[in-house]
Amino acid sequence: MISMTEPQTWTMIGAFIALMFGMLTVVSTLFVRVLRAEVGGLRTEMVVRFESVDRRFEAMDAKFEAKFDAVDARLDSVNNRIDSMNTRIDALDRDVQALVKRTFGLDRE
């Protein structure tokens, strides 16, 4: 068996430690690169999907806006009809008051 002196033993231990640190550095660097690539891919996929969801929400928003505009138009039409009926009822009330005043000589309020 080969016998080694103490300085040779320490040199071998130092070389082994340097080799281990070198391997650790290479492995961690490669791991970080792979991790960054995966995160970048995930980021791209998420952006694409969020843009798709945004487009769908915008389409739904446009549909709701169109429906609300249609409902507003119908409500405006109903309000106009109610206003015209109020005008007609006011005219009838004025006519009835005139008839009551003329017939009975009373002022109805």
C-alpha positions in Angstrom: 0.0 0.0 0.0 1.2 3.5 -0.8 1.9 5.6 2.2 1.4 9.3 2.1 3.0 12.0 4.2 0.9 14.5 6.1 1.4 17.3 3.6 0.4 15.0 0.8 -2.7 14.0 2.7 -3.7 17.7 3.4 -3.0 18.5 -0.3 -5.4 15.6 -1.4 -8.0 16.8 1.1 -7.7 20.4 -0.2 -7.9 19.2 -3.8 -11.0 17.1 -3.0 -12.7 20.1 -1.2 -11.9 22.3 -4.2 -13.3 19.7 -6.5 -16.5 19.5 -4.4 -16.9 23.3 -4.4 -16.3 23.4 -8.1 -19.0 20.7 -8.7 -21.4 22.5 -6.3 -20.8 25.8 -8.2 -21.4 24.2 -11.6 -24.5 22.3 -10.5 -26.0 25.3 -8.8 -25.3 27.5 -11.8 -26.9 25.0 -14.2 -29.9 24.7 -11.8 -30.3 28.4 -11.7 -30.2 28.6 -15.5 -32.8 25.9 -15.8 -35.0 27.5 -13.2 -34.8 30.9 -14.9 -35.7 29.3 -18.2 -38.7 27.5 -16.7 -39.9 30.7 -14.9 -39.5 32.6 -18.2 -41.6 30.0 -20.0 -44.2 30.2 -17.3 -44.2 33.9 -17.4 -44.8 33.9 -21.2 -47.6 31.3 -20.8 -49.3 33.3 -18.1 -49.1 36.5 -20.1 -50.7 34.8 -23.1 -53.5 33.3 -20.9 -54.2 36.6 -19.1 -54.4 38.3 -22.5 -56.9 35.7 -23.6 -59.0 36.2 -20.4 -58.8 40.0 -20.8 -60.1 39.6 -24.4 -63.0 37.5 -23.1 -63.8 40.0 -20.4 -63.8 42.8 -22.9 -66.1 40.9 -25.2 -68.5 40.2 -22.3 -68.3 43.9 -21.2 -69.2 45.0 -24.8 -72.2 42.6 -24.7 -73.4 43.9 -21.4 -72.9 47.5 -22.6 -75.0 46.8 -25.6 -77.7 45.2 -23.5 -77.7 48.1 -21.0 -77.9 50.6 -23.9 -81.0 48.7 -25.2 -82.6 48.7 -21.7 -81.9 52.4 -21.4 -83.5 53.1 -24.7 -86.6 51.2 -23.7 -86.8 52.9 -20.4 -86.5 56.3 -22.1 -89.4 55.3 -24.3 -91.5 54.2 -21.3 -90.6 57.5 -19.5 -91.7 59.5 -22.6 -95.0 57.6 -22.7 -95.6 58.2 -18.9 -94.8 61.9 -19.4 -97.4 62.1 -22.2 -99.9 60.3 -20.0 -99.2 62.7 -17.2 -99.8 65.6 -19.5 -103.1 64.1 -20.7 -104.2 63.4 -17.1 -103.4 66.9 -16.1 -105.5 68.2 -19.0 -108.4 65.9 -17.9 -108.0 67.1 -14.3 -108.2 70.7 -15.4 -111.3 69.9 -17.5 -113.0 68.1 -14.5 -112.2 71.1 -12.2 -113.7 73.4 -14.8 -116.8 71.3 -15.0 -117.2 71.0 -11.2 -116.7 74.8 -10.8 -119.2 75.5 -13.6 -121.8 72.9 -12.4 -121.6 73.3 -8.6 -119.9 76.6 -8.3 -117.2 74.9 -6.1 -113.5 75.1 -6.3 -112.0 71.6 -5.9 -108.4 71.4 -4.7 
